[in-house]
Amino acid sequence: MAIGERIKRIRTFRKMTQSQLGEAVGLSDVRIRQYELGNRTPKSDMIQQMADALDCSYRSIDEPTLYAAEDVMFTLFELDEHYNMSLYEVADKKKKGEKHICIGFNYSLLDDFLSEWMKKKEELASGKITQEEYFEWKIQWPHKDKNS
């Protein structure tokens, strides 16, 4: 989801108009509309001002980088909006006594894709394929690999 869509979703959730948000951050409703339509992109300081005005986290508006745990969480929150995900606690097969939280998607095609990925990771772990073959599989996905 793009920044503009996030702004609009949170603004409407807060029952604010574009004019009200614009007034709160010192912009016109036209500028807010441009952000929401994706015609313009707010700079980081404006994202922070909008987050303050909307009483939400900066990360709930900004584009996630997926390199910070918090950004991964907001990405998962968005996916949950679309797939109604389930969370499960699962025992680690390799480390006795350790447990992990796993995610289930209510979408069979995605489950198929994840199963395919799991198979490749298992092949990598077992030495059946090399790191280079695994990387090649990922950059070719959906692939030309005839064996999957």
C-alpha positions in Angstrom: 0.0 0.0 0.0 1.4 3.4 -1.0 1.9 6.3 1.5 -1.1 8.2 0.1 -3.4 5.2 0.6 -2.1 4.9 4.2 -2.8 8.5 4.9 -6.3 8.3 3.6 -7.1 5.0 5.4 -5.9 6.5 8.8 -7.5 9.9 8.1 -10.9 8.3 7.3 -10.6 6.0 10.3 -10.0 9.1 12.5 -13.1 10.6 10.8 -11.1 13.6 9.6 -11.6 15.5 6.4 -8.8 16.4 4.1 -9.3 20.0 5.1 -9.1 19.1 8.8 -5.8 17.2 8.3 -4.4 19.9 6.1 -5.2 22.6 8.7 -3.6 20.4 11.4 -0.3 20.3 9.5 -0.4 23.7 7.8 -1.3 22.5 4.3 -4.3 22.9 2.0 -6.8 20.2 1.4 -5.6 20.2 -2.2 -2.1 19.1 -1.0 -3.5 16.4 1.2 -5.6 15.1 -1.8 -2.4 15.1 -3.9 -0.7 13.0 -1.3 -3.6 10.6 -1.0 -3.8 10.2 -4.8 -0.1 9.6 -5.1 0.5 12.7 -7.2 2.9 14.0 -4.6 4.9 12.3 -1.9 5.3 14.0 1.5 8.8 14.4 2.9 9.7 12.7 6.2 9.1 15.8 8.3 5.6 16.1 6.9 5.0 12.4 7.4 5.8 12.9 11.1 3.5 16.0 11.3 0.7 14.0 9.8 1.3 11.0 12.1 1.1 13.4 15.0 -2.1 15.0 13.7 -3.6 11.5 13.0 -2.4 10.2 16.4 -0.6 7.2 14.9 2.9 5.9 14.4 5.2 7.4 11.8 5.7 3.8 10.5 2.0 3.3 9.9 2.2 6.0 7.2 5.8 5.7 5.8 6.9 3.1 3.2 8.4 0.2 5.1 12.1 -0.7 4.5 11.7 -4.3 5.7 15.0 -4.1 7.4 13.7 -3.0 10.8 11.6 -5.3 12.9 9.0 -2.5 13.4 8.7 -2.1 9.6 8.2 -5.8 9.1 5.4 -5.7 11.8 3.6 -2.9 9.9 3.9 -4.9 6.7 2.4 -7.9 8.4 -0.4 -5.7 9.8 -1.2 -4.6 6.2 -1.1 -8.2 5.0 -3.5 -9.2 7.8 -6.0 -6.6 6.5 -6.1 -8.6 3.2 -5.6 -12.2 4.2 -7.0 -12.4 7.7 -3.9 -14.1 8.9 -3.7 -16.5 11.9 -0.8 -16.7 14.4 0.4 -20.0 15.8 3.0 -20.9 18.4 5.1 -23.8 17.0 7.9 -25.8 18.6 11.2 -25.6 16.9 12.1 -29.0 15.4 15.9 -28.3 15.6 16.2 -26.5 19.0 14.4 -28.4 21.8 12.3 -26.2 24.1 12.3 -23.2 21.7 9.1 -22.0 20.3 8.3 -19.6 17.4 5.3 -17.6 16.3 4.3 -18.7 12.8 1.8 -17.0 10.4 -1.0 -18.7 8.5 -2.5 -17.0 5.5 -6.1 -17.6 4.6 -5.2 -17.8 0.9 -4.4 -21.2 -0.6 -2.4 -19.8 -3.6 -0.1 -18.0 -1.2 0.2 -21.2 0.9 1.3 -23.1 -2.3 3.9 -20.4 -3.0 5.2 -20.6 0.6 5.3 -24.4 0.4 7.4 -24.2 -2.7 9.7 -21.7 -1.0 10.0 -24.0 2.0 11.0 -26.9 -0.2 13.8 -24.8 -1.7 15.0 -23.8 1.7 15.0 -27.4 2.8 17.0 -28.3 -0.4 19.5 -25.6 0.5 19.8 -26.8 4.1 20.3 -30.4 3.1 23.0 -29.5 0.5 20.8 -30.6 -2.4 21.2 -27.1 -4.0 23.9 -24.5 -3.5 23.4 -21.0 -2.2 23.9 -19.8 -5.8 21.1 -22.1 -7.1 18.9 -20.9 -4.3 19.5 -17.3 -5.2 18.9 -18.0 -8.8 15.6 -19.7 -7.9 14.6 -16.6 -6.0 15.5 -14.1 -8.7 13.7 -16.2 -11.4 10.5 -16.7 -9.3 7.9 -17.3 -10.5 10.2 -19.5 -12.3 11.5 -21.2 -15.2 12.5 -24.0 -12.9 11.0 -27.2 -14.4 11.5 -29.3 -11.3 9.2 -27.2 -9.0 
